[in-house]
Amino acid sequence: MELTPMHKRVIALDVHQAKITACAVVEHDDGRVEVTKRDFGAFRRDRRALATWALEVRPEVVVMESTGVYWKSPFAALEAAGIVAWVVNARHVKAVPGRKTDMADAQWLATLARAGLLRASFIPPRDLRELRLVARQRQKLVGMCSAEKNRLHKVLVDAGIRINVLVTDIHGASARAMIKALLQDKPLHEVLDLKGRLRASREDLFEALSTEQLSTVHRFVAGEILQHIEDIEQRIARLDRYLLDALVPWQPQLQLLQTLPGIDLQGAAMLLVEIGADMSVFGSAERLASWVGICPGNNESAGKRKSGRIRKGNAWVRRLLCEFAQAAARTRCAFKDKFQALAIRKGHKKSVVALAHKMLRTVYAMLNSGTFYQDRVVDYEALNVARNAPRWLKMLQKHGFIAAPTTA
C-alpha cells in the first residue's frame, strides 16, 4: 500500500514488559529511505540507551501503543531527553494480516506515523500524571472499603442484629459506636446510651440489637472487619490530604468544578488529575467525551441504527462521572429534570450514563472558558436574599431605616 509521507524521520516502539522493539524510518535528502531496527531491554540502562539512540536519529516524532502500563517508563525516558513522544490508541492501529512479529508491528507503526495517519492520545503533564497514582489508589481503597462494609453488614445480620432496619447508615457515628460496644460485650443499656441523635426509640433499638445469636465467632470476625474498615478509612484520609496539598496551584480550577451540582472538593481534585486543566488539548467536548468513553456509540449501516453501546475509554473518569451524575440527580437543578425525563424511557443505568455525558460536556465548557456554572432553573437572586435577609433586616433596624417589630 502506497502512503504519502508527511514526516521524514520517525521512530516507532513496540513496548512489552521485558523488551522494547524500535524501528526508525528516515528519509534522506536524496529520497533514499533507510529503515533501522533495534531491540532494547526494559531496565533503566536500556531506557537510557533508547533515549540516546533516539537523539542520534533526531526523529520528528516517536510513537508507541498504549500497552497497559508498560509505555509509561519509555515515555518518561524520552520526555526527559526532550524528545516528542506520542502514545496512540491501539484500537486505531490494528495489526495487518501477516505482520504478527514484533519487528513487523514496529515497522508498520512507523509507516503509519510517517504517513500522518496516527493521532496522539492525551497525556497529562508530569505533575498531574503522577498524581493520578494517588487518585486511582483512592478509588481502589473506596471500593475495598465498600466491600468490607457490606461484609460487616452480612455478619451482623447473620448474628440476628437488625440495626440496619432502623438507621440509614450503619457506619454513621452513633451506629458505629453502638456496634463497637456490642462487639466489646458491653451491657445493652450502655450500648443504648450511645444512641446519639438517632430517631429510632430505645425500645426499637433494644429489639434490633438483640445479642442472643451473637457468638464469639461473630464478634471476632466482625471486629476484624471493622478494624480493617477503619484502617482503610485512615488511608483514604491520608491520600485525600496528599492530593489536595499537591493541587494547591490549581485552586481556581477546583473552585470552578465545585460549582457544578454533584461535585465536591475531592471529586473535583480526582477529575482534574485525570483530564487536566487545559481543554485545548482535546479541541472539543465531543473529543473529550470520546476519549473518556462516555458518548453514545456510532454504529449505523444501511440506514439502520444499531447498538449505541459506549466504547472503551478512561474507566476511572467514567466511574467518577457516574457518581457525579447520581449525586446531581438528587439535587434541585436542571440535571435532575434531565435525569427524570430520561429515566422514563431509558431506565436508571442508561440515564446515569447520559447525564454523565452531559456533565462532562459542561465541565469542558467551564474549564475552557473559565466561567462558573449557572443553572437555568435555580433563582440565585432568591437564594442570596433568603441567605442574607435576616442580617440585612437586623442592620436596617439597628441604623433606624425601619422600625423594630413591637411585641404584643
ABEGO torsion letter per residue (X at the ends): XBBBBABABBBBBBBBAABBBBBBBBBBAAGBBBBBBBBBBABAAAAAAAAAAAAAAGBABBBBBBBEAAAAAAAAAAAAAGBBBBBBBAAABBBBBGBABAAAAAAAAAAAAAAGABBBBBBBBAAAAAAAAAAAAAAAAAAAAAAAAAAAAAAAAAAGBAAAAABABAABAAAAAAAAAAAAGBBAAAAAAAAEABABBAAAAAAAABAAABBAAAAAAAAAAAAAAAAAAAAAAAAAAAAAAAAAAAAAAAAAAAABBGBBAAAAAAAAAAAEABAAAAGBAAAAAAAAGABBBBBBBGGBBBBABBBBBBAAAAAAAAAAAAAAAABBBAAAAAAAAAAAAAEAAAAAAAAAAAAAAAAAAAAAAGBBBBBAABBAAAAAAAAAAAAAAAAAAAAGABBBBBBX
